[in-house]
């Protein structure tokens, strides 16, 4: 018998032990304790499911067990993977729209797929730039309003504003009539819009205020107050203005801007946006972890349903396939694939080898069944009981999670993988930006 076959057989025996009567009774105890917290969990609903969908999951499970809920879960996973997010970046020509898009996607001018900057009239039509890792996320560079080719009245008619999820209006040195017209049109359409005062580093330089850390709060407050006052005078109520430099996205209001954008999106699109953010600080990495954790229970539930199929070897093979797919997705979203590491190194001005040197995980490179089985052995060695898997953050359908070993093994392994990859992603960010703190 080969070593690989021995691992499979040993893992199968462990899975059988987990399904024993003793373990099953523990699962039932866990379900009773979890369901008693249903009402509290419903108020926050940490999943991507509406309350109506959660109720249907519980009802379907009662009628048909795990097999009955897999269709809805598969549909939701597909929805997560295929949800589009279209972000429009607009404003007058020359305000730095293309540079801002590159800052948001982690690309730099000259990179493949980067937005093209121009010192002339700029883009002549709406141009989409897909996120390098998440192609369903697209930033649209809209033509500058108020140019000879696109006077304001023609611009408002030609731009198909309804297709975009939200708008970024980039301001120049002053607030113009065109900026106000854009905002009023978006408000009329019921679209969220955010004002950005770009090129703050240039403002510091031109005013003779530039310093090594760009931390002149008094000057920043003057610029912010002017923008807000000008917009209020134009009857834009309670405008939020974010001061940024696209060349220094870890400074000024970039983090505040991203928080505002996240808070303005519905659940699934919020998840997509967070996973699309470049890893510029430790807080972003932690947010990505929390979003990816919401997918783990769905993958584990599919594993539990497949584990009920009475075909020798079928369950384990499906578990491995689910685990490999999950690891590859987590790794890419956390910026640990080669392309993401290259982009981050270029932005930070560090050799990519320096970033790769701090990565300490066996989960880089090709993920094989042998790697999965070695991870599984680690779980088996801990002799995990069902009660020890009463983990936080599982949505309010606790009764689904009594499926036995396939669910328990997949859930535990994916959580361990996610923790491991998150720790490595944080080490990479620290190395890239010379951060010493352990958290933000």
N, C-alpha and C positions, 0 to 999 in steps of 0.2 A: 504494500500500500504506500502511495506517495505521501510526502509530508503535507502537501496541500489537501489531499483526501483525508488524511488523519485530522487536520485542523477542522475540516468541514464536519466530519463525524463527531468530533469532540464538541464542537459548537452546537450541533444538533442535539446531543445529549444534554447539554446545558440548557438549551431552549426547552427540552422536554421536562427537565427538572423545574423550570420556572412555571410550567403549566400544571404542576402537580396540585393535588387537592389542597395541600397546606398553603402553597403560594396563592392559589385561586381564592382561598378564604381571606387572605391578606388583601388581595385586590378588592374584594367585596367590601371589606372594612374601610378601605381607602375611599371607595365610591360613596359610601354612606357619609363619611366625614366631609367629602368634597361637595356632595350635592347639598348638604346643609348650608353651604356658603353660596348657593346659586344666586339668591336674591342680591347679595352684595356684589357678586361678580357681574351681574347683569347691568348694574349702574355704570360700570366703566367699560365693559365689553372690549377687552384687549385684542380682539380678533378682527379680521377683515369682513366678518359676517354681520349682516343686519340682525336685529332681534327676531325678525320674521324667519330668517334663514336658520338661526340658532334653534328656534322652536321646531322647525321642520326637521332639523338634524336629530333632535331628541325624539320626535314622534316617529321618524323613519326607523331609528335604532330600536325603539320599543317594538315595532312591528316586524322588522326583518333583520335585526342585528347589524353587524359591521358592514356586510355586503350591501345593505340598503342605503348606507350613507356615503359610500365611496364615490358615487356618481356626482353628488353635489361638491364633495371635496376636490375631486379631479377637475370639475368645472371651475372652482374657485382658484386652484393653482394655475390653470390655464389663463384665467382672467388676469392674475397677477403678472404672469409672464408676457401677456399681450397688451396690457393697458398702455395706451399712448399718453404722453404728456407733451403738449405743445406750448412753448413759452415764447412770447413775442417780445422782442427788444426793439424799441422805437425811440424816436426823438429827432432832433435836427441833425443835419449832416455834420460830421466832424466831431461828434460828442464822445466817440469811443465805443460805439456799439459792438464792433467786431472784437475789439480787445477785451471787452467785458465777457462776451460769449466764450472766448478762449479761456479766460480765468475760471469760468464756471465749469467748463469741461475738462480742465486740467491740461489743455493743450497750449502750445506756444506758436507764434507766427512761424510759418514754414513747416510745421508738423503736418503729416498727412491727415486730412479731414479738418484742419483748423480753419476758422473764419478768416476771410481775407480782409485786411485793413487797407484803407486808402486815404490819402490826404486830399483827394479831389472830391467830387460830388458824392462819391461812394457808390453803394449798391443801387442798381436801377430797378430791381424787382425783389420780392421777398425770397430770401435764400435760406434754406434749412440746413442746419448743421447737426448731425446726429451725434449723440454721446458715444465715445469710443467703446465703452463696455456695455451700454444699455441702449441699443439702437432705437427702442421705442420712445426714448426721450429725445426731443428735437428742439433746439433753440433756433428761432427764426429771426434773421437780421432783416428788418423791414427798411425800405428806402427812407432816407431822411426826409422829413416833412418840411415844406417851405422852400424846396429847391425850384429851379426853373422847370425841371421835368415834372416835379410833383408839387404844385402849389397846394395849399392847405385844403381848399374845397374839393379838388380832384382827388387828393390823397384819401380823405375820409370816405369817399365813394368807392374807390378802387380796392382798398385794403379789406380783405375778408376777415374782419375782427372776430366774428362769431366762432371761428374754428380754433381759437387759442384759449388755453386754460386761464392764463393771466398775462398781464403786460408789465414790462419794465419800461418806464419812461426816463430816459437819461437826459439830465439837464446839463447845460454848459455853464458859463460864468454867470449867466443871469436867466431868470425865468421869462420865457417869451409867450406871446399870444398863441403861437402854435402849440406849445406845451399845454397850455390851458385848454385849448380846443380838443386836443387828444384826450385829456382826462375827462372832460365833460361827455365826449362821445362814448367812452368806455363805461362811464357811470350810467349813461342812458341805456346801454346794452346789458347792464347788470354784471359787468366783468370786474374782477379785482385788478387793481393797478397800484404800482409802487413807484415812487420817485427816487431817482438816484442822482446825486451830484457827483459826477465823475472827476477824475484827474486831480484829486485832492493833493497829491504830491506836487503837481505843477503849481497849484495855488500857493502852497507853502514856499516853493522856490521863488515864484514871482514876487511874493511879498517879503522876501528875505527872511522867512521864518523857518527855513529848513533846518532840521537838526538830525542827529544820528538816529534817533528813535521815532521821529515824526510824532511827538507827543504834546504839541502845543494845544492844550484843551481850550484855551481862551480863543485862539484863532478858529478852531473848529466850530465852537459855539457861535461865533459871529457869522460864519458861512451858513450854518444850519438855520439860524434865526432869520437871516435874510431870505432864504429859500421858502421857509414856512410862512413868513409874513407876506411875501409876494404872492404865494398861492392862495392864502386866505383873503387877501385883497381882491383876488380874481374870483372869489366865491367858491373856492375848493375847500370844503369843510374838513377840519381835523387832518390835514395832510401829514403823512409820515415821510420824512426825507432821510435817506441813508447816504452818508458821506463815504466814498470809497476811492481806492486806487486799484485799478485792475492789475497793476504791476506788483502790488503788495497786498494780496488777498488775505493774508493773515493779520492785517492791521486795520485800523479805523472801524467802520461799521459793517464789514463784510459778514461777520458772525451774526450780528443783529439782523441783518437783511435776510440771511438764510432762515433764521428762527421765524421771522415774520412770514416768509413764503411758505414754510412748512405748516404754520398754524392756519393759513388760509386755504389749505387743500383738504378734500375729503380723504377718508382713511386710505384707500388703495393708492391714490395718486400721491398722498403724503409719503407712503412707503417707497414708491418709485422715485420720488424726488430725493429723499434722504440717501437712498442707495446710489444715486447718481452724483452725489457731492464728492469733490476731490478731498483726499485725506490731508487737510491742512492743519488739523489739531486733534488732540486726543478725544475731545468731546464728540467730534464727528464719527470717529471709529466706534465709540460706545453707542451712539445712536443707531449706527448700522447694525451693531450686534443685536440690539433690542428689536429692531424690525425683522431681522432674519430669524430670530427666536420664535416669532409668531408663525413661521412656516413649519417649524420642526414638528409640532404636534400633528399637522396635516399629513406630512410625509410618514410619520410613525403610524398614523391611523391607516393609511394605505397599506403599509407593511403588515399591520395587524389583520387587515381584511384578507390580504393575500396569504397570510399564514394559516388561514382556515381552509385553504384548498388542499384536499386530501391526496396530493401527489408527492411522492418522496422526492426531496430535493428542490421542489418548486418554490417553497417559501423562502428557503435560504438564498436561492439564486436571486429572487426578487428583492430580498432585503439588501443584498450586496449592490444590486443595480440602483436601488433608491439611495443608498449611502454614497455611492460613487458620484451620482448626479448631484446630491446635496453638497458634497465636499467641493466639487468643481465650482458650483454656483457661489458658495460662501467665499471661496478663495478669490474669485473674480470681484465680487461685490466689495470685499474688504481690501482690494488693491494689492493683492499678493501675487497676481499673475505677472509674467515677465514684462508685458507691455505697460502695465500700470506702474511697475517699479521703475521702468525706464523713464516714463513721463515725470514721475515724482522726483527722480534724481536730477533730471534736466532742470526742472523748476527750482529745486533747492540748490543747484550748482554743486552737486556732489557726485562722485563716481558711483555708478549703479552697484559696483562691487561692494562699496561701503554699506549700502542698504541691505544687500543680500547677505552680508556677513552677520547681521544681527538676527536673521531668521533662523530659528531653532525648532524645526518641526519636520517630521517625516512626511508631511502632507504636501510638499512641493513636488513638482514634476508629475509623472504619470501615476495615477491612482489605480492600483491593481487589486484584484481579489485577495492576494496575499497580504497586502497592507491592511485591508479591511479585517481580515481574520486575526492579524496580530493585535489590532485595536480591540476586537471582540474578546480575545484572550484576556486582555487587561480588565475588561468588564467582568468576565467570569471569575477572575482571581479575587475580585472584591466580594463575591457572593452576594450580589445586590438582591434585596427583597423588594416586593412590590410596594411595601409601605415606605421604603426609602426613596421611592420615585414620586412621592407626593410633591411635585415641583410647582413653583409659582408660575403664574402667567398663562396657565392653560384656560381656554375659554370655557364658558358655562355649558359644557356638555359632558360632564364628568363621567356619565355612565358609559360613554364610548370607550373609555380608557381601561376597561377591564378585559381587553382582548387577549391578554396573555403575553407570551414571550416575544413574539414578533414586534408588537408595539413597544414593549418595555426596552428591548435591546436596541431597536432603531432610535427611540427617543433618547436614551441614555448616551448612545454613541454619538449622535448628531449634536447633542448639547456639549459633550466633551470636545468634539471637533470644533464647534463654534467658539468655545472658550479658548482653545489652543490657538486658533487662527486669529482671534481678536487680540490676544496677548502679543502675538508676533507682529500684527499690523501696528499696534501701539509702539512696539520697539522700533519699527521702521520709521514711524513719524518722528519719534524722539531723535533718531539718528539723522534724519533729513534736516530737521530744524533746530538741532542742538538743544532739545528740551530736557530739563532735569526733573520737572515735576512728575508725579505718578498719576495725577488726575487733574481734570479741569472742572 
